[in-house]
Amino acid sequence: KHPAPAQLPPGAKAVPSASDVDRFRAEGDALLAEAVASFEARREAESDGDDRFMDQMLKAGTLADRVAAMTLRVQQSPVHGLGMIDQLLKLCGKGNHRGARLALEALVDLFRNNLLPEDRVLLALERRPLLSQDLKRPQHTLSWTFEAVLKTKFSTLLEHVGLALKDSTGEFRKLGLDCAADLLESRPEQESALLTMVVNKLGDPDRKVASRATFRLQLLLKSHGAMAGTLVKFVQAFLGRQGLSPRATYNAVVFLNQIYLERGDFALAGSLVATYLGLFESAVGGADKEVQSRLLAALLTGLARAQPYLASDFAAASPGGASPGASPAS
C-alpha cells in the first residue's frame, strides 16, 4: 500500500542536507535488512507445504517455475521481497534470452499491479521531510527507505526495457515496446522516459514494430485523452530529430492525425497545423516516391482535420458565426 506521501512543500526551509539523507538511508537500510532477516526466520520456522514447495521451485525448478516463484514471493510481501526483485532484474540482464523475457514480463506486471502507486510517483528520500518533528521512527524510516529503494529498482527495470528496445531482433524490441507502453498506460512513474521510449519506436526500421508503436500510442490516447497535448509535444520533438527517415515521419504524422479535437482546442489545432506545414518540404523529392506520396496525403489530411478548429475562434466571434461541433480527428 502507498498512503498519501509526506513530502517537502515547495519553498520548504528545513531541507535535508546530503549528510542528513545519507544518515537516514543508512538507518533505513539497516531496518530493512533486519525486517527481512526476521521475516525469513519466521517463515522458515512456520513454513508449511506450500512454502517448502516454493523453496524447491526456487532451487531446482524450471526457468518459468523460478520466475513464477520469485514473483509470488514479491506479491506476498513486497517489503521483504526486494531480494527477489534483484534476482529478476539480474535475469533481465541476460539480453535476448527466454529468462530475460520472462523476467521483464514478470517485473512489469509486479510494478503495475503490486508495487507502484496508482495516482502519484515514488518519492526519493531527498524529497521527504526528514527533519520534521512529526517524523515517526521506525515506521517512516522503514517505509520511506523502502519506497526510495523501489524507485531505484524501477529505474533499473527501465534500463533493461531500453536495452530490449535496441535489440537486434524485432520480436524482442516489440516486447520492450509493450513493456514500456503497459507501464505508461497504468502508472505515472517516470512517465516522460516511458513516453519517449514508445514514441521513438515510430522510427523503428521494422515496420511491424513501428506499427505496434502507433497502435500503442493510439490506445494510450484513447484511455488517457487528457494527455493529447503531451503526446503531441513528444511526437513533435521526435519529428524535429535530424536525419529522420520519411517512413518514420509518415508514421508520426499518421498518429497525429488521430488526435481528437474539440471546440476550443485552438492552441492544439494551431500546433498541429504548424507541424504539418513545416513538414511539406519533406514530402517532396526523395528516393522513395511511394512513401513521399503517402506522407503528402497524410499531411493534407491532417491540415483538413485541424483547420476547422483553427478557424472556430474567429467564426464564433463573427456575427452569425458558428463553431463546428466536437469531432474525432480520425
N, C-alpha and C positions, 0 to 999 in steps of 0.2 A: 504494500500500500504506500501511496505517496501523498501525505497530507499537504495542505496549503503550505508553501515554503516560507520559512523565516529568512528574509534576505535583507541586505543593506539597502535602505531607501536612497533615492538619488540625493546627492549632496551630503551624505552622512559624514559627521565629523569624526566619529570613533571608527576609523577604518583600520582593520588589522594590518600590521606590517608583515613583511615576508617571514620574519622570525616567528611572529605570532602564528602564522599559518603553518609553518614547519612544526612548531611545538604541538599545535592542535592535531596535525596529521599524525605525528608520531604517537601521540596518546590514543588517537582513534585506531591506528593500525594495530597497536598493542591490544586494544579492546576487541577488535575484530578477530585477531588471532586467538585470543583467549576464548571468545564465544564459539569459534569454530572447533577448537580443541574440546571444549566442554560438550558441545553438541555431538561430536563424533564419539566421544567416550560414552555418552548416554545412549547413543544409537546402538553401539556395539553391545552394551550391557543389556539392552532391552530389545535387541533385534529379533524379528520373527522370521517366518519362512520367506516372506516377500523381500525383506532386507537382504537375507542371505542369497536369494536368487539374483537380486540386482548386483550384489557384490561379485557373484560368479560371472555375470554378464560383462561387468567391467574388466574382469581379469582375463577371461577366456572366450568371450562371446565373439560373434562375427562383427565386422565393422559396423554394420547397421545396428546390431544389438548394443554395441558400446555407445554409439551416438544416442540411441534411444534411452539408455540407462542414465547417461550423463544429463540429458535433457530433463528426465523425470526428477533427478536429484535437485536440479536447479528449481524446478517447479515446486517441489516440496518445501524448500526453504531457500529463497534467493540469497539471503544474508550469509547462510552457511554453505552456499553452493558456488562461491566465487572461484574456487579451485577447479570445479567442473567447467565453468566458463573459460578459464585459462586453457584447459585441455582441448576444448572445442576450437578455440582460437588458434591453437597450435596446429590442429588438423587443417584449418583453413590455409595455413601457410605452405601446404604441400602442392599448391598450384592446381593445374587442371587434372585432378585426380578424384576418384569416386569419394574418398574420405573428405576432401575439401568441399565437394558438392553437398554431401550430407550435412557437414558441419555448418556451412553457410546457411542452408535452409533451416536447420535447427535453431541457429542463433537468431536469425531474422524472426522466426516465429516466437522465440522466447522474449526478445526485446519488444516485439509488437504486443504480445498478449500477456506478458508476465512482469516485465521489468521497467518499461518506460511509462511515465505518467501520460494521461490522455490529453491534458489541457495546458501543459507547460513543459519547459525544458529542464533537464537536470542541472543542478547548481554545483559549481566548483566551490571549494572552501573559501576562496578569495571573495566570493560574493555573499558569504554568510556573516551574520553579526557575532563574530567570535568573541568580541569584547563586551557583549551585552550583559547586564546584570540579571537578565531573565534567563540566561543560559542554564539549562538543567543537565547536570552531569550525573550519570554517564549516558543518559538517553540521547541527548542531542549529539554528543561526541560520536557515539556509535552510528546513529542514523545518518548524520551529515557526512561522516567519513565514508560510509557505505555508498552513499549517493555519488560522492566525488570519485570513488574508485570505479563505480559503474559507468560514469561519464567517460572516464579514460578508456575503459574496455570497449565502450561503444565506438569511440574514435578508432580503436584498433580494428574493430569489425569493419568500419568504413574503409580503412586502408586495404583490407582484403577484398572488399567489394570493388574498390577502384582497380586493384590488380586484375580481378576477374574481367572487368570491362575492357582491359587492354590485352587480354589473352589472344593467342594466335588463332584460336578456333571460335567460329561464330556461335556455336551452341553454348560455350562457356561464357562468352560475352553476353549472350541473351539471358543466361542465368543471373549474371551480375546485374544486368539491367532490371530484371524482375525483382531482385532483392532490393535494389535502391528504390524502385517505384513502390513496392509494398510498404517499405518503411516511411516513405514520403507521404503516402496516402493516409496512413493511420496515426502517425505521431509527429509532433512539431520539432523533435530533437534534430539539430543540425540540418534544418530544412534547406538552407541555401546550398550547402555542399551536396546534398542529395539531388536537389533540383538541377544543379549544374551537371551532375553525372548523367541524369536522364536526358537533358536537353542536348548534351554533347553527342549522344548516340544517334541524333538525327543525321549526323555526318558519318556514321559507320559505313565502311566500304561494302559490307554485306547487306544487300537490300532487305533481307528478312529481319535483320537486327534493327536497321533504320526504320522499317515499317512498324516493328514492335515498339520502338520508341515513340513514334507518332501515336500509336494506339494507346500506350500507357499515359501519355500526356492528355489525350482526349478523355480517358477515364478519370484522370485527376481533375480536369476541368469540369467534368460532369458532376463529380462528387464534392468538389470544393469551388463552386462558382465564384466565390469572393476572391479567389486567387487569380482571377483573369488578368488583372493589371500586372501582378508579379510575374506571371507566366510570360506575358508579352515582353516585359523588360528583359527577362533571361533569354528569350529567343532572339530578341533584337541584339543583345550582346553577342550571342552566337553568330548571328548574321554579320556582325562587324569584324569577325576574325579575318585575318589576312589569308589568302590562298584557299578560301572555302570553295569546294567543288560546286559546279552547277547543280548536281543532284542533291547535295546537302542543302543548298539554298532553296531548291524546289521543295524538299521535304519540310523545311521550316515554314515556307510560305503557305503550303497546304495546311499545316497546323494552324497558322494564324487565321486562315480563312474560316476556321471552326469557332472562333471566339464569338460568344453570344453578346450581341449589342442590344442595349435598351435605350429608350428615350432618356436623354440627359447624359449619355455617355460621350459627351463632346470631346473630352480630353483623350479618351481611349481611342475613339474613332480617328481623331487627328493624328495620334501617334502611329496608328496603323497605316493611314494614308501616306504619311511622311516616309514610313519604311518602304511601302510599295513603290513610291515614286523614286526613292533612292536606289532601287534595285533594277530599274528598267534598263540601265546600261548593261547589267549582267545578262539580260535576256536577249541581247542581240549579239551576233557574232559567236565565236566559239566553235569547237570542233564537233561537239555532239548536238547536231541540229534538232534531234527529237527532244532531248531534254530542254534545250533552249526554247523550243516551241511550247512545250508544256509549262515551262516557267513563265513565259509571257502570258499564256492563258490564265494561269493561276494568279498572276499579278492583276490582270484586268478584272478577274472575278472578285478578288479582294477589294479593289477600288470600288467596284459596283456595289458591293455589300456594305462597305463602310461609308460611302459618300452620303447617303440619306441622313445619317446620324451626325455628319459634319454640318449639314445644312439645317438641321432641325431647330437649332437655336435661332437662326435668322428667320426661319419660317414662322416660329412661334411669336416672334416679336413684330411681324408684319401684320397689317390689318387683314383679317380673314385668313391668316396663315394657319396651316395645320401641321402638326408634328406627326411623323409616322409612328405607328404603334410598335411595341416590342416585337422583335423578330430574331430568330437564331441566324447567325452568320454561317449558315451551312447549307 
